[in-house]
Structures are given as C-alpha cells and as structure tokens.
Amino acid sequence: MKINIVQLDRSLPDGVVLTAHWTASLTDGDYIAATYGAEGFNQKSPDEPDFIPYEDLTPEIVKSWVLDKIGADIEQQLIAEIGAQKNPTSASGLPWTQDEEQS
C-alpha cells in the first residue's frame, strides 16, 4: 500500500499540524484501488519534548501519524475493493451498444 501526504493544515505562527490530508492506493496487476481522507490531530504545544517543528517534518513522520490514526483497516478496504474489481457482482451498459461496438 502506498500512502501520500498531499496537504498539511497548521496553525500560525507556531506550526502545530492540525490536519493531514492523504491518499492511499494499492495495485494488484491491472487492478488499482485508491482512497483519500483527512485526519485531525490533537494540538501539541511546541513546549512538549516530542513536538516536531513544521519545517522538520518529513513525509515518513506524517505518514506514521496517519497510519496510527487509520490503522490497517484502510489496507483491508483497498484489498476488498480490488477483489470486487476482479469478481464484479454488477455491471451497467446498454445491450444494443455491444453489437455496434463489435462491428
């Protein structure tokens, strides 16, 4: 599973991260499942010993925060979505357009 952090919302001037916006995707051959979300965080004080200044954040640090909030459930959802793509239970279309497409 691939997670990308696409945006951070922060307070000014202290740079406390309030929300991380993310995307997650999983690829299995020709099948791709993707989702997005936003996770809010409890504000930490810059005076706390484990506070990381905004300018020192890395994608890996914020990804770990997001994964701590969303857990492994998101990966299971993506796996289920790919399973549904591989074994569809419904379809849409028009029966008369299939013949036209084949001619």
ZASE-970437 format. One line per field, with one value per residue (C-alpha): x, y, z; residue number from 1. Coordinates in Angstrom, 3 decimals. Example, Ala and Ser with C-alpha at 12.3 -4.5 7.8 and 13.67 -1.06 7.14 Angstrom:
! ZASE-970437
px = [12.300, 13.670]
py = [-4.500, -1.060]
pz = [7.800, 7.140]
seq = [1, 2]
//
This chain:
! ZASE-970437
px = [0.000, 1.249, 0.318, 0.963, 0.557, -0.931, -1.566, -0.985, -3.096, -1.254, -1.716, 0.375, 2.846, 3.753, 3.348, 1.281, -0.152, -3.920, -4.873, -3.093, -4.782, -3.720, -4.258, -3.771, -3.529, -2.907, -2.066, -2.501, -1.537, -4.015, -6.253, -5.935, -7.839, -7.468, -8.984, -8.321, -9.009, -8.064, -7.028, -7.130, -4.608, -4.733, -2.777, 0.596, 2.354, 5.717, 6.936, 6.333, 9.514, 8.206, 6.987, 8.453, 8.652, 6.753, 9.936, 11.465, 8.570, 9.139, 6.635, 7.623, 6.864, 3.425, 2.628, 3.305, 0.877, -1.788, -1.263, -1.542, -4.977, -6.378, -4.721, -4.614, -8.311, -7.583, -5.398, -8.108, -10.640, -8.361, -7.814, -11.596, -12.065, -9.576, -11.356, -14.625, -12.960, -11.662, -15.030, -17.742, -21.282, -22.962, -22.497, -24.013, -24.445, -26.890, -27.379, -27.779, -24.462, -22.462, -23.263, -22.373, -19.021, -18.136, -18.944]
py = [0.000, 3.432, 6.453, 10.027, 13.127, 15.775, 18.684, 19.768, 22.340, 24.096, 26.912, 30.031, 31.136, 28.007, 25.499, 22.990, 20.494, 20.300, 18.089, 15.842, 15.183, 11.871, 9.410, 5.651, 3.260, -0.407, -2.058, -5.717, -6.278, -4.307, -3.522, -0.333, 0.723, 4.190, 6.357, 9.645, 11.206, 13.764, 13.074, 15.646, 15.663, 16.869, 20.050, 19.649, 22.505, 23.499, 23.241, 19.455, 17.359, 15.265, 18.274, 18.336, 21.775, 22.101, 22.734, 19.495, 17.232, 14.576, 12.516, 9.462, 11.181, 12.364, 9.003, 7.323, 9.740, 8.975, 5.208, 5.429, 7.036, 4.903, 1.602, -1.414, -1.098, 1.079, -1.592, -4.208, -1.891, -1.475, -5.242, -5.758, -3.143, -4.926, -8.210, -6.623, -5.392, -8.884, -10.514, -7.952, -8.643, -5.971, -4.217, -1.345, -0.552, -0.888, -4.241, -2.703, -0.843, -4.055, -5.155, -1.717, -1.726, -5.131, -4.165]
pz = [0.000, -0.885, 1.232, 0.152, 2.253, -0.029, 2.344, 5.930, 7.739, 10.555, 12.997, 12.724, 13.904, 15.914, 13.047, 15.005, 12.485, 12.822, 9.863, 7.370, 4.017, 2.457, -0.357, -0.201, -3.122, -3.746, -7.069, -7.952, -11.589, -13.701, -10.721, -8.700, -5.595, -4.099, -1.424, 0.312, 3.645, 6.237, 9.794, 12.547, 15.335, 18.898, 19.110, 20.728, 22.368, 20.913, 24.523, 24.626, 24.322, 21.380, 19.366, 15.851, 14.254, 10.976, 8.987, 10.349, 9.343, 6.692, 4.711, 6.763, 10.064, 8.950, 7.298, 10.646, 12.333, 9.736, 9.985, 13.762, 13.278, 10.421, 11.294, 8.995, 8.148, 5.146, 3.543, 4.082, 2.414, -0.604, -0.832, -0.751, -3.477, -5.729, -5.005, -6.128, -9.320, -10.079, -9.352, -10.168, -8.998, -11.122, -14.450, -16.384, -20.039, -22.908, -24.639, -28.099, -27.968, -27.558, -31.125, -32.515, -30.720, -32.159, -35.790]
seq = [1, 2, 3, 4, 5, 6, 7, 8, 9, 10, 11, 12, 13, 14, 15, 16, 17, 18, 19, 20, 21, 22, 23, 24, 25, 26, 27, 28, 29, 30, 31, 32, 33, 34, 35, 36, 37, 38, 39, 40, 41, 42, 43, 44, 45, 46, 47, 48, 49, 50, 51, 52, 53, 54, 55, 56, 57, 58, 59, 60, 61, 62, 63, 64, 65, 66, 67, 68, 69, 70, 71, 72, 73, 74, 75, 76, 77, 78, 79, 80, 81, 82, 83, 84, 85, 86, 87, 88, 89, 90, 91, 92, 93, 94, 95, 96, 97, 98, 99, 100, 101, 102, 103]
//
